Amino acid sequence: MTSPLTTPASDGRWTPRLWGTLLVLCAAMFLDALDVSMVGVALPSIGADLGLSTSTLQWIVSGYILGYGGLLLLGGRAADLLGRRQVFLVALGVFAVASLLGGLVDSGPLLIASRFVKGLSAAFTAPAGLSIITTTFPEGPLRNRALSIYTTCGATGYSMGLVFSGLLTEASWRFTMLLPAPVALIALVVGLKLLPRTERARGGGGYDVPGAVLGTASMLLLVFTVVQAPETGWRSARTILSFAAVVVLLAAFVAVERRSASPLVRLGVLRSGPQVRAQVGALTFVGSYIGFQFLVTLYMQQLLGWSALHTALAFLPAGALVALSATKVGTVIDRFGTARLIVLGFAMMVAGYVLFLRIDLHPVYAAVILPTMLLVGAGFALTFPSLNVQATNGVDEREQGMVSGLLNTSVQVGGAIFLAVVTAVVTANAPENATPQAVLDSYRPGLVVVAIVAVAGLLISLTGLRAAGPRPSVVVARSTVAETEAERVPVRD
């Protein structure tokens, strides 16, 4: 239930309070994405200051991913059961405190711990924030516009994180850790006044404790295994046994969810074709982009000798294009539907990745790098908001947190898995004679993997065009205490 003060007027106009609510949620999304990208540029300075090895530095990044990706399912369901406003605000407060501590600690383990706590809190703010939007804005043009602004704020945060980190690290790496704290605190104070109060789910039949334990454990172990695999070896006994344990935990999780009266993830929601395409699309879309950004950063800094700031500015056209499209993409979704835009966005991403294969040791920025960034930026602007709209359309209000958690899990797990795969491919092709040309040649197989992942996402999204008529219908199960028969709900696919 949303407050009437934050409900759009009958003519579709947004009140100042409604805009304020959306800005609070966008601030949290911006900070989540900012924190992921900003720390990478600061790692060398952190290692030098705290005396950390390369393997330890990896966990400053991986610790955040582990907490974020491992607890998203639990975070999404907690928002539905405990109240979206309450979960969002508490988690945002924890994020602010962890950011402050991260900038003040003087040891690697404490810094990694603060990063894990920040990832954990983001695992609760992300699905809670998305579900607040989908339950405040009615399905259709109003929600599409809100989601386009919300998701592009996340994309902008990711791009701007690179620029901010390049600037702040020049003074001290601690500023990159401290920057989110005051922003999160301001958003928390404003959110206390503006966010709509929501009721806890009633008649839910209790909490799915076994499902929560199994779901969280399986996601934590999956992310941990993928992050560690490049270091321990993909064929090592440890990695193989760890993946086997993930399969066992996931099988037990599915068995529990099928029998639970109030499941953590109601499996019936995956009977919807658009829902499955949105989840798989998010997995491949973000996975390909994260791998691409990783390789481009190495190429620019290690081979071309560009500074961190110079590298960040090279990515800026893509981020600027995403930011400028924020208020327009919702209208485009209304007109063409999500399926067509997802296909077009994936096609642009594939074209950009293939074009980047032309790079050499003396690139012409205007001929290769800039067109690539513009294609990737345009693809991002079309695809990411459309995936969010498609995943949340036609879903009962009481399950919006759960679906939001699923989508964000796909995003995080996709990024972790495919980044690890790309890293492994590049490492396997690393030359013994590390001349610049040999190193560049070792990057190309990784770029090919990135393009293949994006092509896979494109092929999957193409299957949705058959249902992209003027008013298609998809099967989406209605949320109830027990599993019910699926109901056909008209949505724009």
N, C-alpha and C positions, 0 to 999 in steps of 0.2 A: 504494500500500500504506500503510495507517495503522497506527499503533502500537497494541498491545492496551491500553495504558494509557489511550488516549483513545477506545476503542470502547465504545458503550453496552452495558450488561450485558444478558444474555439476557431479563431481565424488563422491559427498557426504562428502567430507572433510570439517571440520569446521575451519574457520579462527580464529586467535587470538581474533579478534574483536567479532566474533560470540560467542566464549567461554566467553568473558567478559560480553556480553549482558546477557547470560544465568546465569552467576554468580551473576549479579546484581539482577535479578529476584529471584534467589534462596535465596539470602541474605534476601530479603523482606519476602519470604515464611518462612524461618528459624526463623526470628524475630517474625512473627505472632504466630507460634507454640510455640516458646520459651516463649513468654509473657503469653500464656495461662497456661503453666505448671509451670513456675518459681515462680509465686506469691503464690501458694498454701502453699509451705513450709514456706514462710516468714510470713504468717498471724498471728501466735501467737506473734511474735516479734513486728509486726505492732500494734496489739491490745494493748500490754503492753506499748509501747512507746507513742501511741496517746490516750490511754484510751478509746478504742472502745469496744462496746459490741459485742457478737457473731453475732447478727442479722445485725449489721452494717458491720462487717467484711465480711459477705456473699456478700455484695454489691460491695466489691472491686473486687471480681471474677465476680459477676453477671453483674456489670456495663459494663465490657468489652464484655461479651457475648451479652448483650442487644444491644449495639451499633453495634457489628459485625454481629450478626444474623439478626437484624432488618432492616439493610440498604443494605444488599448484592444484592437484586434484583435491587435496584436503582443504586448501584455501578456498576453492570455489564452492565446495559443499558447506563449509563453515559459514560462508556469506549467506547462503540460503537458510541455514538452520538458526544461526545466532543473530542475524540482522546485518544487512549489508553496510549500513552506516556505521554501526558499532565496530564491525570487523575492520572496515577501511580506516577509521580514525585511530584505533589502537595500533594497527600495523604501521600507519604513517608516523605515529609518535615513536615507535620502536626504530623505524628507519632513521629518523632525525637523530636519536641518541646514538645509534650505531655509527652514523656518519661522523658525529663529533668525536667519538672515541677512536675511530679509525685514523683521524688526523692528529691525534695526540699520543698514540702508543709508540713505544720505542723498541718493540721486538716483533720479529716475523710471525710467531704463533699467535700473538694477540691481534695483529693486523689481519691475519687470515680468519681468526675467529670473528672479528667485527664484520668482515666481508660476508661470512656465512650467515650471520644474523641479519645483515642487510638483504641478502638474497631471500632468506626466510620471510622477512616482512614484505618484500615485493611479491612473494608468492601469495600473499593474502590481499594486498592492495590492488593488484592487477585484475583478478577475477571479480573482486568486490566492486571496483570502479566501473568495469565494463557492464556488470549486471545492474548497477545503479542507473546507468544510461539507458539500458534496454528496458528497464521497468519504469523509468520516468518519461521517456519519449515514446509515443505510440508507434507501432510498426508502420513503416511507410516513409514518405519524404522527410518528416521531422526526425525520425530516428536515423535515416540514412545520412542526413546532414550532420547530426551530432556525432555519429560514428566516424564520418570522414574527417571531421575536425580532430576528434580524439586520437584516431590512429595516426594521422599525419603529425600530430604533436610528438608521438613516440618516435616516428621516423626522423623528425627534425632533431629531437634530443639525441638520437644516435649519431647523426651527422655533426651536430654542433659540439658534441662531446669531444670529438677529435680536435676541433678548433680551440675550445676552452682548455683542453689538456695541454696543447702545444704552447699556449700563452702562459698558463699557470705554472707549468713545470719549469719554465725559465726562472721563476722566483723560488718555488719550493714545491716538491711533490705533495706536501701536506695540504696545500690549498686545493688540490684536486679531490682529496678526501673530505675536506671541510665544506666545500662549496654547496653540496646538497643539503647540509644541515639547516641553515637559515631559511632556505626555500621551502623545505619540508615543514618547518615550524610555522611559517607564515600560512602555508596551505592548511595546516592542521587547525590553526586559530580561526581562519575564515570558514573552513569546513564545519566546525562546531556550530556556526551560526546559520550556514546555508544548506548543508546537505539534508535531504528529506529524511524524516524518521520513517523507519520501516518496521513492520511487525515480524517477529520470529515465526518460522513455519509452524503451523498448528496441525495436529493429527498426523505427524510424520512417523509415528510408530517407534520413536526412540532414535538413538544414534547407532550408526553402523560402525561400531568400534573395530571388529575384525577386518572389515573392508578398508577402514582408514589405516590400520596398521599395515595390512598387506599392500595396499596401493602406494602408501608413502614409502615403504621399504623397497618395493620393486622399482619405483622411480628413482629413489636415491641410489640404489645399487646400479641401475642402468646408466645413469649419468656418471657415477663414479667410475664404472668400468670403461666407458667410452673415453673419458678424460684421461685415464691412466694407460689405456691400451697402447698408444704410440710409444710410451716410455717403457712399459713392461714387455711389449711385443704382442701382436695380434694372435700369434700362434702359441704363446706361452701357456703353460698349464694354468697359471693364475687367471689369465684372461678367459680361457675357455670355460673353466669351472665357474667363474663369476657370471658369464653369460648364461650358463646352464642354470645357475641359481636364479637369475632373473626370469627365465622361462618358467621355472617351477613356481616362483612367487606370483607371476602374472596368471598362470593357470589356476592357482588357488584363489587369487583375487576374483577372476571371472566366475569361478564356482560359487564363491560367497555372494557375489553381487546378484547372481541369478536367483538365489534363495532368500535374499534379505528383503524384509518388508519396507525398509527405508534405505536403499543402497546409496553408497557414496557416488557411484556412477551408474545410472539406470541404462542398461545396455540397449533397451528398446529405442533410445534416441538415435542410435546408429543404424536404424532401419531406413532412415531418410538418406536418399542418394545425395542431395545437396549438402547434408551435414557431413557425410563421409568425404565428399570431394573438398569441402572446406578444410577439414582436418588434415587430409593428405596434402592438399595444396599449401597449407601453412607450413607443414613439415618440409616440403621440397623447396618452397619459395625462400624461406628464411635460411634453410640449410645451404642453398646455393649462394645466397648473398653473403653470408658470414664467411664462407670459404673464399669467395671472390675478394672481399675486403682484406682478408688476411694476406692473400698472395699479392694483392696490389700494394699493400703497405710494405711488405718485404721488398718488392721490386723497386719501389720508389726510394726507400731509405737505404737499402743495402747495395743495390746495383747502380742506381742513378745518383746516390749521395745526397738526396734531398733531406732537408731538415724536417722535424716533426710538424712544424707549422706549415711548411711548404706542402707537405703531403696532405695535411688536413685541408688546405685551401684547394687542392686538386679535387677533393671529394665535394667541395662546397657547391658546385653547380647542381649535383644530384640532390643534395639536401635542400637547396633553395627552391628547386623545382617542386619538391614534395611540399614544402612549407607554403608556397604560393598557391598550390592547388587545394589547400585544406578546405576552404569554404565552397569550392566549386564541384568537388567530386560527388557529393551527395546528389546534386541535380543530375549529373551524368548517370549515376546509378539509377535514379528514378526513370530516366528516359530509356536506357538500354538494358537494364537488368544486370545482376552480378555475373552471370555465367559468361556473357560476351566480354565484359571488361576484364575478367580474370584471364580469359584466353588471350586477349589483346595484350594485357600486361605481361604475361609469361612470354609471349612472342617477342616483345620488346627486350625483356631481360635476356633471352636467348641470343637475340641479335647483338646486344651489347657485349655479352661474354665472347661470342665468336669473333666479333670485331677486335676485341682486346688480344686475341691470339696473334695479331700482326705486330705486336710490340717488339722492339729491338733495343739495343743499348744506347741508341740516339733517337728517341722518339720525337715526332713532331706533335706537340700537344694538341694543336687544333685539328690534326688529321686523324688521330687515334684515341687519345685519352679523353678529350672533351666530348666527342660524339658518344663514346662509351658511357661516360657519366650521365649524359643527357638521356640516353636510352634507358639506362638502369634507373635513373630518377623517375622518368615517366612511367616505367613499368611498376616501380614501387608505389607511385601515387595512385595508380589504377587498381593494382592487385590487392594490396594490404587492406584498405578500407572495404573492398568488395568481399574479401574473405570473412571479415568480421561481421558484415551485414548478413551474408549467406549463412553463417554459423548460428546466428541468433534469431533469424526470422522463423516464425512459426513455432517457436518453443514456448511452452507455458511459463508464465512469470515466475513460478516457484522453482523452476529449473534453470533460470538464466545464469545463476552463479556456477552451477555445475557445468553447463556448456561453455561458459567463459573460461573456467579452469581447464577444461579439455583443450580448448583452442590455444591457450597460453602454454599448456604442456607440449602441444605439437610444435609450437614456435621454439621453445627452449630445447626440447629433445632433438628437434631437427637441426638446430644450430650446433649443438654439442656433437651429434653423431657425424654430420657431414664435415664439420671442421676437423674432427679427428681423422676421418677418411682422407681428406685432402692433405693433411699434414703427413699421414703415413705414406701417401703416394709420392709426395715431394721428397720425403726422407729416403724412400727406397730408390729414387732416381738421383740422389745427391752424388755429385762427381767426386772422384778421388783427387783429381787435379782441379781445384776450385777456381778456374779462371772465370771472369765475369760471363763470358758466353756460355760456358758449361753450366754455371749456376742458373742462368736464364733458361737454358734448355731443360733443366730439372724442374722448373716451374710450369712448363707447358703441359705436362701430363695432369698436373693439379688443376689447371685451367680447363682442360678437356673434361675432367670429372665434374667440375662446377657446371659446365655447359650441359653435360649429360643429365645431371640432376634436374636442371631447369627444363630440359626437354621432356623428362619424365613427368614433371608437373604439368607441362603444357598438354601432353597427350591425355593425362587424366582429366584435365579441365575441359578438353574438347568433348568428352562424353556428356557433359552437361548442356551442350548446345541443343541437343534434341528436345530438351524440356524447357527451352528458353522462349516459349511463346508469349503472347501478350499477358495471359494470366494463368500460368501453369499451376498445377497442384502437386504436392509431394506428400508422402506419408510421414507424419510426425506424430509420435505417440504423446498423448496428453499426460501431464504429470498428476499422478494419484498416489495414494499410500501403497496400493498393490499394483502390479503390472496390469494394464488394461489394453484393450484392442486399440490399434493405431487409428487415428482419426485424420481424415484428409483435411488439411488446412491450406487455403489458398495463399501462396506467397510468390513473390517475384524471385525466380531462381537465377 
